[in-house]
């Protein structure tokens, strides 16, 4: 008799044969499908509060930011939301010189100085 030669199973075969949920297998454990995680639940709750109270977003976020009982991460997130309202980003602008070069302006200033001396 020939001894059985062990065969190597591929990773794909191991995954297909494992007891984990996959295509055609029921989900077991964890959150139920469609259940929101804690962050999404909190965000939804806050948005509902804002809709019920009729507050504008700035007032709403300001109240959360000033609430000493609110978690640090939540207060930090609200501060980020309010930042553009209090400190807008600076836009870069192009200097407008009227089409004159630096040398032309210096020459013009020298002319003005000569006229003043006369």
KEVEX-459514 format. One record per atom (N, C-alpha, C, CB): y, z, x; atom name. Coordinates in steps of 0.1 Angstrom, whole numbers, plus 5000, padded with zeros to 4 digits. Each point is the difference from the previous one (the first is absolute). Glycine has a CB too. Layout:
REM KEVEX-459514
<py=Y	pz=Z	px=X	name=CA>
...
//
This chain:
REM KEVEX-459514
<py=4988	pz=5000	px=5008	name=N>
<py=5012	pz=5000	px=4992	name=CA>
<py=5012	pz=5000	px=5009	name=C>
<py=4988	pz=5012	px=4982	name=CB>
<py=5022	pz=4981	px=5013	name=N>
<py=5013	pz=5000	px=5007	name=CA>
<py=5009	pz=5011	px=4995	name=C>
<py=4997	pz=4975	px=5003	name=CB>
<py=5009	pz=5032	px=5006	name=N>
<py=5009	pz=5010	px=4996	name=CA>
<py=5012	pz=4994	px=4993	name=C>
<py=4993	pz=5015	px=5019	name=CB>
<py=5013	pz=4992	px=4972	name=N>
<py=5012	pz=4995	px=4993	name=CA>
<py=5012	pz=5000	px=5009	name=C>
<py=4991	pz=5008	px=4978	name=CB>
<py=5015	pz=4981	px=5023	name=N>
<py=5012	pz=4998	px=5008	name=CA>
<py=5012	pz=5004	px=4992	name=C>
<py=4989	pz=4982	px=5014	name=CB>
<py=5019	pz=5028	px=4990	name=N>
<py=5012	pz=5004	px=4992	name=CA>
<py=5010	pz=4988	px=5000	name=C>
<py=4996	pz=5025	px=5005	name=CB>
<py=5009	pz=4972	px=4984	name=N>
<py=5011	pz=4990	px=4999	name=CA>
<py=5013	pz=5006	px=5000	name=C>
<py=4984	pz=4985	px=4988	name=CB>
<py=5026	pz=5008	px=5017	name=N>
<py=5013	pz=5005	px=5000	name=CA>
<py=5007	pz=4996	px=4987	name=C>
<py=5002	pz=4999	px=5025	name=CB>
<py=5004	pz=5010	px=4968	name=N>
<py=5007	pz=4997	px=4988	name=CA>
<py=5015	pz=4998	px=5003	name=C>
<py=4983	pz=5012	px=4986	name=CB>
<py=5023	pz=4978	px=5008	name=N>
<py=5014	pz=4997	px=5003	name=CA>
<py=5008	pz=5010	px=4992	name=C>
<py=4996	pz=4976	px=5003	name=CB>
<py=5017	pz=5025	px=5001	name=N>
<py=5009	pz=5009	px=4993	name=CA>
<py=5002	pz=4997	px=4986	name=C>
<py=5012	pz=5003	px=5021	name=CB>
<py=4988	pz=4984	px=4976	name=N>
<py=5001	pz=4995	px=4986	name=CA>
<py=4988	pz=5005	px=4992	name=C>
<py=5013	pz=4980	px=5008	name=CB>
<py=4975	pz=5019	px=4997	name=N>
<py=4989	pz=5004	px=4993	name=CA>
<py=5000	pz=5015	px=4997	name=C>
<py=4987	pz=4982	px=5010	name=CB>
<py=5018	pz=5026	px=5000	name=N>
<py=5001	pz=5014	px=4999	name=CA>
<py=5010	pz=5004	px=4988	name=C>
<py=4994	pz=5003	px=5025	name=CB>
<py=5017	pz=4989	px=4975	name=N>
<py=5010	pz=5003	px=4990	name=CA>
<py=4994	pz=4996	px=4986	name=C>
<py=5019	pz=4996	px=5017	name=CB>
<py=4974	pz=4993	px=4982	name=N>
<py=4995	pz=4995	px=4988	name=CA>
<py=4989	pz=5010	px=4995	name=C>
<py=5005	pz=4976	px=5006	name=CB>
<py=4988	pz=5030	px=5003	name=N>
<py=4989	pz=5009	px=4996	name=CA>
<py=5005	pz=5015	px=4999	name=C>
<py=4984	pz=4984	px=5011	name=CB>
<py=5028	pz=5019	px=4992	name=N>
<py=5005	pz=5013	px=4999	name=CA>
<py=5002	pz=5005	px=4986	name=C>
<py=5010	pz=4997	px=5022	name=CB>
<py=4991	pz=5016	px=4976	name=N>
<py=5002	pz=5005	px=4987	name=CA>
<py=5014	pz=5000	px=4995	name=C>
<py=4980	pz=5014	px=5004	name=CB>
<py=5029	pz=4981	px=5004	name=N>
<py=5015	pz=5000	px=4996	name=CA>
<py=5002	pz=4990	px=4989	name=C>
<py=5006	pz=5006	px=5023	name=CB>
<py=5004	pz=4997	px=4969	name=N>
<py=5004	pz=4991	px=4989	name=CA>
<py=5004	pz=4987	px=5005	name=C>
<py=5006	pz=5020	px=4986	name=CB>
<py=4991	pz=4970	px=5008	name=N>
<py=5004	pz=4986	px=5004	name=CA>
<py=4999	pz=4991	px=4988	name=C>
<py=4993	pz=5004	px=5024	name=CB>
<py=5007	pz=4984	px=4978	name=N>
<py=4999	pz=4991	px=4989	name=CA>
<py=4987	pz=5002	px=4992	name=C>
<py=5013	pz=4983	px=5012	name=CB>
<py=4988	pz=5019	px=4975	name=N>
<py=4988	pz=5003	px=4992	name=CA>
<py=4996	pz=5014	px=4999	name=C>
<py=4993	pz=4978	px=5006	name=CB>
<py=5013	pz=5031	px=5002	name=N>
<py=4997	pz=5014	px=5000	name=CA>
<py=5011	pz=5008	px=4993	name=C>
<py=4986	pz=4997	px=5021	name=CB>
<py=5010	pz=5014	px=4972	name=N>
<py=5011	pz=5008	px=4993	name=CA>
<py=5007	pz=5008	px=5010	name=C>
<py=4986	pz=5001	px=4980	name=CB>
<py=5027	pz=5001	px=5017	name=N>
<py=5009	pz=5009	px=5009	name=CA>
<py=4996	pz=5014	px=4998	name=C>
<py=5019	pz=4984	px=4998	name=CB>
<py=4979	pz=5023	px=5013	name=N>
<py=4997	pz=5015	px=4999	name=CA>
<py=5010	pz=5008	px=5008	name=C>
<py=4975	pz=4995	px=4996	name=CB>
<py=5030	pz=5016	px=4999	name=N>
<py=5009	pz=5008	px=5007	name=CA>
<py=5014	pz=4995	px=5001	name=C>
<py=4981	pz=5008	px=5013	name=CB>
<py=5028	pz=5000	px=4992	name=N>
<py=5014	pz=4996	px=5002	name=CA>
<py=5008	pz=4999	px=4987	name=C>
<py=4992	pz=4987	px=5020	name=CB>
<py=5020	pz=5007	px=4981	name=N>
<py=5008	pz=4998	px=4988	name=CA>
<py=4994	pz=4990	px=4991	name=C>
<py=5020	pz=5006	px=5013	name=CB>
<py=4982	pz=4996	px=4974	name=N>
<py=4995	pz=4990	px=4990	name=CA>
<py=5009	pz=4988	px=5002	name=C>
<py=4992	pz=5018	px=4984	name=CB>
<py=5002	pz=4970	px=5013	name=N>
<py=5007	pz=4988	px=5001	name=CA>
<py=5012	pz=5000	px=4991	name=C>
<py=4979	pz=4988	px=5006	name=CB>
<py=5033	pz=5008	px=5000	name=N>
<py=5012	pz=5000	px=4992	name=CA>
<py=5008	pz=5013	px=5001	name=C>
<py=4989	pz=4984	px=4985	name=CB>
<py=5006	pz=5026	px=5021	name=N>
<py=5007	pz=5013	px=5001	name=CA>
<py=5010	pz=4999	px=5011	name=C>
<py=4980	pz=5013	px=4991	name=CB>
<py=5032	pz=4991	px=5007	name=N>
<py=5010	pz=5000	px=5010	name=CA>
<py=4998	pz=5011	px=5010	name=C>
<py=5016	pz=4989	px=4984	name=CB>
<py=4988	pz=5008	px=5029	name=N>
<py=5000	pz=5011	px=5010	name=CA>
<py=5012	pz=5009	px=4998	name=C>
<py=4988	pz=4985	px=5016	name=CB>
<py=5012	pz=5026	px=4991	name=N>
<py=5010	pz=5011	px=4998	name=CA>
<py=5014	pz=4995	px=5002	name=C>
<py=4984	pz=5016	px=5008	name=CB>
<py=5018	pz=4975	px=5002	name=N>
<py=5014	pz=4995	px=5002	name=CA>
<py=5004	pz=4991	px=4989	name=C>
<py=4996	pz=5000	px=5024	name=CB>
<py=4996	pz=4991	px=4971	name=N>
<py=5003	pz=4992	px=4989	name=CA>
<py=5003	pz=5008	px=4987	name=C>
<py=4987	pz=4981	px=5010	name=CB>
<py=5005	pz=5030	px=4988	name=N>
<py=5001	pz=5008	px=4988	name=CA>
<py=5014	pz=5007	px=5001	name=C>
<py=4975	pz=5004	px=4999	name=CB>
<py=5029	pz=5001	px=5013	name=N>
<py=5013	pz=5007	px=5001	name=CA>
<py=5011	pz=4990	px=4998	name=C>
<py=4990	pz=5016	px=5016	name=CB>
<py=5009	pz=4972	px=4989	name=N>
<py=5010	pz=4990	px=4999	name=CA>
<py=5002	pz=4996	px=4985	name=C>
<py=4995	pz=4991	px=5023	name=CB>
<py=4994	pz=5008	px=4970	name=N>
<py=5000	pz=4996	px=4986	name=CA>
<py=5007	pz=5012	px=4992	name=C>
<py=4979	pz=4986	px=5002	name=CB>
<py=5017	pz=5026	px=5001	name=N>
<py=5006	pz=5012	px=4994	name=CA>
<py=5015	pz=5000	px=5001	name=C>
<py=4979	pz=5013	px=5004	name=CB>
<py=5026	pz=4984	px=5009	name=N>
<py=5014	pz=5001	px=5003	name=CA>
<py=5007	pz=4989	px=4992	name=C>
<py=4996	pz=5009	px=5023	name=CB>
<py=4998	pz=4979	px=4977	name=N>
<py=5007	pz=4989	px=4992	name=CA>
<py=5001	pz=5003	px=4985	name=C>
<py=4991	pz=4984	px=5018	name=CB>
<py=4998	pz=5022	px=4977	name=N>
<py=5000	pz=5004	px=4986	name=CA>
<py=5011	pz=5010	px=4997	name=C>
<py=4976	pz=4995	px=4998	name=CB>
<py=5026	pz=5015	px=5011	name=N>
<py=5010	pz=5010	px=4999	name=CA>
<py=5014	pz=4993	px=5000	name=C>
<py=4985	pz=5017	px=5011	name=CB>
<py=5017	pz=4973	px=4998	name=N>
<py=5013	pz=4994	px=5001	name=CA>
<py=5002	pz=4992	px=4987	name=C>
<py=4998	pz=4998	px=5025	name=CB>
<py=4992	pz=4996	px=4969	name=N>
<py=5002	pz=4992	px=4988	name=CA>
<py=5003	pz=5009	px=4988	name=C>
<py=4985	pz=4983	px=5009	name=CB>
<py=5009	pz=5029	px=4991	name=N>
<py=5002	pz=5009	px=4989	name=CA>
<py=5014	pz=5006	px=5001	name=C>
<py=4975	pz=5005	px=4999	name=CB>
<py=5029	pz=4999	px=5013	name=N>
<py=5013	pz=5007	px=5001	name=CA>
<py=5011	pz=4990	px=5000	name=C>
<py=4989	pz=5018	px=5013	name=CB>
<py=5009	pz=4969	px=4989	name=N>
<py=5010	pz=4990	px=4999	name=CA>
<py=5010	pz=5001	px=5012	name=C>
<py=4999	pz=5001	px=4976	name=CB>
<py=4996	pz=5005	px=5035	name=N>
<py=5008	pz=5001	px=5012	name=CA>
<py=5000	pz=4986	px=5008	name=C>
<py=4996	pz=5025	px=5001	name=CB>
<py=5015	pz=4973	px=5006	name=N>
<py=5000	pz=4988	px=5009	name=CA>
<py=4992	pz=5004	px=5012	name=C>
<py=5023	pz=4992	px=4991	name=CB>
<py=4972	pz=4998	px=5017	name=N>
<py=4992	pz=5003	px=5012	name=CA>
<py=5007	pz=5009	px=5010	name=C>
<py=4989	pz=4978	px=4996	name=CB>
<py=5024	pz=5020	px=5006	name=N>
<py=5007	pz=5008	px=5010	name=CA>
<py=4999	pz=5015	px=4996	name=C>
<py=5015	pz=4980	px=5006	name=CB>
<py=4988	pz=5023	px=4982	name=N>
<py=5000	pz=5014	px=4995	name=CA>
<py=4986	pz=5005	px=5001	name=C>
<py=5019	pz=4996	px=4985	name=CB>
<py=4971	pz=4996	px=5011	name=N>
<py=4986	pz=5004	px=5000	name=CA>
<py=4996	pz=5004	px=5014	name=C>
<py=4996	pz=4985	px=4980	name=CB>
<py=5006	pz=5006	px=5029	name=N>
<py=4995	pz=5002	px=5014	name=CA>
<py=5008	pz=5012	px=5007	name=C>
<py=4994	pz=4975	px=5002	name=CB>
<py=5019	pz=5026	px=4994	name=N>
<py=5008	pz=5011	px=5005	name=CA>
<py=4994	pz=5014	px=4996	name=C>
<py=5020	pz=4985	px=5000	name=CB>
<py=4976	pz=5015	px=4988	name=N>
<py=4994	pz=5013	px=4995	name=CA>
<py=4987	pz=5004	px=5007	name=C>
<py=5011	pz=4995	px=4977	name=CB>
<py=4981	pz=4995	px=5025	name=N>
<py=4987	pz=5002	px=5007	name=CA>
<py=5004	pz=5005	px=5015	name=C>
<py=4987	pz=4983	px=4985	name=CB>
<py=5022	pz=5010	px=5021	name=N>
<py=5004	pz=5003	px=5014	name=CA>
<py=5005	pz=5014	px=5001	name=C>
<py=5006	pz=4976	px=5004	name=CB>
<py=5002	pz=5029	px=4985	name=N>
<py=5005	pz=5013	px=5001	name=CA>
<py=4991	pz=5011	px=4995	name=C>
<py=5022	pz=4990	px=4996	name=CB>
<py=4966	pz=5006	px=4999	name=N>
<py=4991	pz=5010	px=4995	name=CA>
<py=4992	pz=5007	px=5011	name=C>
<py=4998	pz=4986	px=4979	name=CB>
<py=5005	pz=5027	px=5023	name=N>
<py=4993	pz=5007	px=5012	name=CA>
<py=4985	pz=5001	px=4998	name=C>
<py=5021	pz=5012	px=5004	name=CB>
<py=4974	pz=4987	px=4984	name=N>
<py=4986	pz=5001	px=4997	name=CA>
<py=4992	pz=4987	px=5002	name=C>
<py=5006	pz=5019	px=4984	name=CB>
<py=5001	pz=4970	px=5017	name=N>
<py=4994	pz=4987	px=5002	name=CA>
<py=4993	pz=4999	px=5014	name=C>
<py=5017	pz=4989	px=4984	name=CB>
<py=4972	pz=5005	px=5017	name=N>
<py=4993	pz=4998	px=5013	name=CA>
<py=5009	pz=4993	px=5009	name=C>
<py=4978	pz=5000	px=4989	name=CB>
<py=5021	pz=5003	px=5024	name=N>
<py=5008	pz=4994	px=5011	name=CA>
<py=4999	pz=4985	px=4999	name=C>
<py=4997	pz=5021	px=5014	name=CB>
<py=4991	pz=4974	px=4986	name=N>
<py=4998	pz=4985	px=5000	name=CA>
<py=5007	pz=4993	px=4989	name=C>
<py=4978	pz=5004	px=5011	name=CB>
<py=5022	pz=5002	px=4977	name=N>
<py=5007	pz=4995	px=4988	name=CA>
<py=5015	pz=5000	px=5002	name=C>
<py=4981	pz=5007	px=4986	name=CB>
<py=5024	pz=5004	px=5019	name=N>
<py=5015	pz=5000	px=5003	name=CA>
<py=5004	pz=4990	px=5010	name=C>
<py=5000	pz=5025	px=4994	name=CB>
<py=4991	pz=4974	px=5016	name=N>
<py=5003	pz=4990	px=5011	name=CA>
<py=5001	pz=4986	px=4994	name=C>
<py=4989	pz=5015	px=5017	name=CB>
<py=5001	pz=4982	px=4974	name=N>
<py=5000	pz=4986	px=4994	name=CA>
<py=5012	pz=4998	px=4991	name=C>
<py=4975	pz=5001	px=5001	name=CB>
<py=5029	pz=5009	px=4992	name=N>
<py=5012	pz=4999	px=4992	name=CA>
<py=5013	pz=4998	px=5008	name=C>
<py=4989	pz=5014	px=4983	name=CB>
<py=5011	pz=4992	px=5029	name=N>
<py=5012	pz=4998	px=5009	name=CA>
<py=5000	pz=4986	px=5004	name=C>
<py=4999	pz=5024	px=5008	name=CB>
<py=4990	pz=4970	px=4995	name=N>
<py=4999	pz=4986	px=5004	name=CA>
<py=5005	pz=4991	px=4989	name=C>
<py=4981	pz=5005	px=5016	name=CB>
<py=5016	pz=4998	px=4972	name=N>
<py=5004	pz=4992	px=4988	name=CA>
<py=5015	pz=5001	px=4999	name=C>
<py=4978	pz=5004	px=4989	name=CB>
<py=5028	pz=5008	px=5013	name=N>
<py=5014	pz=5001	px=4998	name=CA>
<py=5009	pz=4995	px=5012	name=C>
<py=4994	pz=5020	px=4986	name=CB>
<py=5000	pz=4979	px=5025	name=N>
<py=5008	pz=4997	px=5012	name=CA>
<py=5009	pz=4987	px=4999	name=C>
<py=4981	pz=5011	px=5013	name=CB>
<py=5014	pz=4978	px=4981	name=N>
<py=5008	pz=4988	px=4999	name=CA>
<py=5012	pz=5002	px=4991	name=C>
<py=4980	pz=4987	px=5004	name=CB>
<py=5020	pz=5023	px=4987	name=N>
<py=5011	pz=5002	px=4991	name=CA>
<py=5011	pz=5008	px=5007	name=C>
<py=4984	pz=5000	px=4981	name=CB>
<py=5013	pz=5008	px=5028	name=N>
<py=5010	pz=5008	px=5007	name=CA>
<py=5004	pz=4994	px=5014	name=C>
<py=4991	pz=5020	px=4988	name=CB>
<py=5000	pz=4973	px=5018	name=N>
<py=5003	pz=4994	px=5013	name=CA>
<py=4995	pz=4986	px=5001	name=C>
<py=4999	pz=5023	px=5011	name=CB>
<py=5009	pz=4968	px=4983	name=N>
<py=4995	pz=4986	px=5000	name=CA>
<py=4998	pz=4994	px=5014	name=C>
<py=5011	pz=4997	px=4978	name=CB>
<py=4980	pz=4994	px=5023	name=N>
<py=4998	pz=4994	px=5013	name=CA>
<py=5012	pz=4991	px=5004	name=C>
<py=4975	pz=5000	px=4996	name=CB>
<py=5029	pz=5001	px=5017	name=N>
<py=5011	pz=4992	px=5004	name=CA>
<py=4995	pz=4986	px=5003	name=C>
<py=5011	pz=5020	px=5010	name=CB>
<py=4997	pz=4971	px=4985	name=N>
<py=4997	pz=4985	px=5002	name=CA>
<py=5007	pz=4995	px=5012	name=C>
<py=4997	pz=4997	px=4975	name=CB>
<py=4997	pz=4995	px=5033	name=N>
<py=5006	pz=4994	px=5011	name=CA>
<py=5009	pz=4989	px=4996	name=C>
<py=4981	pz=5006	px=5015	name=CB>
<py=5031	pz=4993	px=4991	name=N>
<py=5009	pz=4989	px=4996	name=CA>
<py=5004	pz=4993	px=5013	name=C>
<py=5009	pz=5013	px=4980	name=CB>
<py=4995	pz=4974	px=5017	name=N>
<py=5003	pz=4992	px=5012	name=CA>
<py=5015	pz=5001	px=5002	name=C>
<py=4981	pz=4984	px=4995	name=CB>
<py=5023	pz=5017	px=5017	name=N>
<py=5015	pz=5001	px=5003	name=CA>
<py=5006	pz=4986	px=4997	name=C>
<py=4996	pz=5018	px=5018	name=CB>
<py=5015	pz=4982	px=4976	name=N>
<py=5007	pz=4988	px=4997	name=CA>
<py=5012	pz=4999	px=5008	name=C>
<py=4992	pz=5000	px=4977	name=CB>
<py=5009	pz=4991	px=5032	name=N>
<py=5011	pz=4999	px=5010	name=CA>
<py=5009	pz=4988	px=4997	name=C>
<py=4985	pz=5011	px=5017	name=CB>
<py=5012	pz=4982	px=4972	name=N>
<py=5009	pz=4989	px=4997	name=CA>
<py=4998	pz=4988	px=5009	name=C>
<py=5017	pz=5016	px=4992	name=CB>
<py=4971	pz=4983	px=5014	name=N>
<py=4997	pz=4988	px=5008	name=CA>
<py=5006	pz=5000	px=5014	name=C>
<py=4998	pz=4988	px=4979	name=CB>
<py=5008	pz=5023	px=5025	name=N>
<py=5006	pz=5001	px=5013	name=CA>
<py=4991	pz=5007	px=5010	name=C>
<py=5023	pz=4999	px=4990	name=CB>
<py=4977	pz=4996	px=5022	name=N>
<py=4992	pz=5007	px=5010	name=CA>
<py=5008	pz=5012	px=5006	name=C>
<py=4987	pz=4978	px=5005	name=CB>
<py=5006	pz=5030	px=5002	name=N>
<py=5006	pz=5011	px=5007	name=CA>
<py=5012	pz=4996	px=5009	name=C>
<py=4978	pz=5013	px=4999	name=CB>
<py=5019	pz=4976	px=5008	name=N>
<py=5010	pz=4995	px=5009	name=CA>
<py=5013	pz=4995	px=4993	name=C>
<py=4982	pz=4994	px=5016	name=CB>
<py=5015	pz=4999	px=4972	name=N>
<py=5012	pz=4996	px=4992	name=CA>
<py=5008	pz=5011	px=4995	name=C>
<py=4987	pz=4980	px=4993	name=CB>
<py=5007	pz=5031	px=5003	name=N>
<py=5007	pz=5012	px=4995	name=CA>
<py=5008	pz=5006	px=5012	name=C>
<py=4983	pz=5004	px=4982	name=CB>
<py=5012	pz=4997	px=5030	name=N>
<py=5007	pz=5006	px=5011	name=CA>
<py=5012	pz=4991	px=5003	name=C>
<py=4979	pz=5010	px=5010	name=CB>
<py=5019	pz=4977	px=4990	name=N>
<py=5011	pz=4991	px=5003	name=CA>
<py=5011	pz=5002	px=4989	name=C>
<py=4985	pz=4983	px=5011	name=CB>
<py=5011	pz=5018	px=4977	name=N>
<py=5010	pz=5003	px=4989	name=CA>
<py=5008	pz=5013	px=5002	name=C>
<py=4985	pz=4987	px=4984	name=CB>
<py=5008	pz=5023	px=5021	name=N>
<py=5006	pz=5013	px=5002	name=CA>
<py=5010	pz=4999	px=5012	name=C>
<py=4980	pz=5012	px=4991	name=CB>
<py=5016	pz=4980	px=5019	name=N>
<py=5009	pz=4998	px=5012	name=CA>
<py=5013	pz=4993	px=4995	name=C>
<py=4980	pz=4999	px=5016	name=CB>
<py=5019	pz=4991	px=4975	name=N>
<py=5011	pz=4993	px=4995	name=CA>
<py=5009	pz=5009	px=4992	name=C>
<py=4987	pz=4979	px=4999	name=CB>
<py=5008	pz=5030	px=4993	name=N>
<py=5008	pz=5010	px=4993	name=CA>
<py=5007	pz=5009	px=5009	name=C>
<py=4984	pz=4999	px=4981	name=CB>
<py=5009	pz=5006	px=5030	name=N>
<py=5007	pz=5008	px=5009	name=CA>
<py=5011	pz=4993	px=5008	name=C>
<py=4979	pz=5013	px=5002	name=CB>
<py=5019	pz=4975	px=5001	name=N>
<py=5011	pz=4992	px=5007	name=CA>
<py=5012	pz=4998	px=4990	name=C>
<py=4983	pz=4988	px=5014	name=CB>
<py=5014	pz=5010	px=4973	name=N>
<py=5011	pz=4999	px=4991	name=CA>
<py=5008	pz=5013	px=4998	name=C>
<py=4987	pz=4983	px=4988	name=CB>
<py=5006	pz=5028	px=5013	name=N>
<py=5006	pz=5013	px=4999	name=CA>
<py=5009	pz=5003	px=5012	name=C>
<py=4981	pz=5009	px=4986	name=CB>
<py=5015	pz=4986	px=5026	name=N>
<py=5008	pz=5002	px=5012	name=CA>
<py=5012	pz=4992	px=5000	name=C>
<py=4979	pz=5005	px=5012	name=CB>
<py=5021	pz=4984	px=4981	name=N>
<py=5012	pz=4991	px=5000	name=CA>
<py=5011	pz=5005	px=4992	name=C>
<py=4985	pz=4981	px=5004	name=CB>
//
